[in-house]
Amino acid sequence: MLLHCDLVYAGESATFQTPFVNLGLVPEAGSTLLLPNLIGNQKATELFLLGKKISAEKAERIGLVADVLPDSELLARTTAIAQEIAAKAPTAVKLTKQLLRGASRPDIAKRMAEEGAHFAAQLRSAEVKEAISAFFEKRAPDFSKAS
């Protein structure tokens, strides 16, 4: 969901992960369009296909988050940022947000529909069944048997 946010701030202890493929699923919510646009195709592919956790520091370095803040200051600082934006000219803020996101809206809706169809199909797949079984049995999944 953070890919649909205008600004993203992370606490220093935060981690991020795109575990879809690890679970036998495909990315959803337009993320296969939004993430490469945000951080580049190579980094997006790495996050999607490897499904490894990354630190808040790395997330900032690759452009996934705007800034990393001390955990103890996160709420106060993000509240202050929200108040700063709220004090600005509302129409100018609204129009700027529309201009930043507007051109990609039809593409996002189309991609979300494509992802949704694949996601629903994968939910019924042997791969997902194997991933879920492996999770509960506390073992690595063996997708060679999932066909």
Phi, psi and omega in degrees: 000335183298339179290345178263001181271148178288318179225140179230124175241146182234145170287153185300336181268359182293149171230158182228146182205145172242085190275011187308303184297324177302331183263006181079018183246175174249155177300158183223182176063028178078010186293335179288345173263314187289316184296312177299325177295328183278315189240358182098154185294318182298312181292320179297316179299317178299314180295315182292312187282327179272329177063025181274152175289143173237153181283164176299322180299315178293321179302321177291317182300323182269357176093015179283328177233154182285323184198155175249130183240154175302138181309318184291343182251354189304307184297313182296317182289321179289327174297317178296321178295315179298320179293323178297315178294318181297335180279351181277169180301115188298321180293319178297319178296311182300313181293322178297317178297319178297319179293321179295323185252341191306313185295333184269353184304311179298323179295320180295315180299317179296315180295321179298321178295317178298311180299319181300319179295315179293320180299313180299319179295317181294328179302333180264006187274161175295330179297315179293319178300318178294318180298317180292316178300315180299319179300309182290333178270002177055052178220166176286140178291148176244093185283354177292337179271350185266082178221000000 
